[in-house]
Amino acid sequence: MKETPNSISIIIPVFNEEAGIKRIIPAFENYLHQTALAVSILFVNDGSTDSSLVQIKKVCTQYDFVNYISFEKNAGLSAAIRAGFQTATTHWVGYIDADLQTNPSDFLKLEALIHKYDLVTGKREVRRDSRIKKLSSELANWFRNALLHDSIGDSGCPLKIIKRKVALDMPFFKGNHRFFPALALLQGKDIVEVPIKHYPRLTGKSKYNVWNRLLSPLQDTFAIRWMMKRQTPFMISQSSIRKNKIDIK
């Protein structure tokens, strides 16, 4: 799809979600009927070992606005999202998990604010997860916000819309998808959080446990805090190339 201000690619990373693939595009029906944007959907198969890729290919033959890319082997969620951002050619990129614990219709709430912000992210109001999963997520979000002061209550929410250029300018590392708001702030961009609904998982299994929800994110938080502290703002006041002022953060 051609890059225009009203175009968006929705990235859907997939790892062993064979039972739920056929539910995904029908779940987008309400959003597709009401959106003001030209929408394309991109599945990213993250080296699934079940029949997910077979199911994705079937879906792509049924809808001309749906495409896919597939990894040779599993590379992780951050890599899958990054590959989607790089493959997309639209002005905006969105992201949603294949488990549909967030509703594609809630993209409408985010879309309503994109003319004011560079990144709009959801905030799951009532988590439909296990107690341990909720507690580990709450702890990680509290710790991240205490250090990064990004004013985001649910940084890892799997429902976001971002300007593609902003997304591609973010530093890439394993786990960076948990820090998209903070990484956008590092660029001096405007972000906002919007309450959305959350639903129980109906198919597949969670790919995370207490350790990969806490240990790695805590380490990454310190790294991003270091980057924030090491920022060196400067402004060019004169130039022989053109008359301008550039503020780089």
Stockholm file with secondary structure:
# STOCKHOLM 1.0

chainA/1-249         MKETPNSISIIIPVFNEEAGIKRIIPAFENYLHQTALAVSILFVNDGSTDSSLVQIKKVCTQYDFVNYISFEKNAGLSAAIRAGFQTATTHWVGYIDADLQTNPSDFLKLEALIHKYDLVTGKREVRRDSRIKKLSSELANWFRNALLHDSIGDSGCPLKIIKRKVALDMPFFKGNHRFFPALALLQGKDIVEVPIKHYPRLTGKSKYNVWNRLLSPLQDTFAIRWMMKRQTPFMISQSSIRKNKIDIK
#=GR chainA/1-249 SS CCCCTTEEEEEEEESSCTTTHHHHHHHTHHHHHHCSSEEEEEEEECCCSSSHHHHHHHHHHHCTTEEEEECSSCCCHHHHHHHHHHHCCSSEEEEECTTCSSCGGGHHHHHTTTTTCSEEEEEESSCCSCHHHHHHHHHHHHHHHHHHCCCCSCTTCSEEEEEHHHHHHSCCCTTGGGGHHHHHHHTTCCEEEEEECCCCCCSSCCSCCHHHHHHHHHHHHHHHHHHHHTCCCEEECCCSSCSCCEEEC
#=GC SS_cons         CCCCTTEEEEEEEESSCTTTHHHHHHHTHHHHHHCSSEEEEEEEECCCSSSHHHHHHHHHHHCTTEEEEECSSCCCHHHHHHHHHHHCCSSEEEEECTTCSSCGGGHHHHHTTTTTCSEEEEEESSCCSCHHHHHHHHHHHHHHHHHHCCCCSCTTCSEEEEEHHHHHHSCCCTTGGGGHHHHHHHTTCCEEEEEECCCCCCSSCCSCCHHHHHHHHHHHHHHHHHHHHTCCCEEECCCSSCSCCEEEC
//
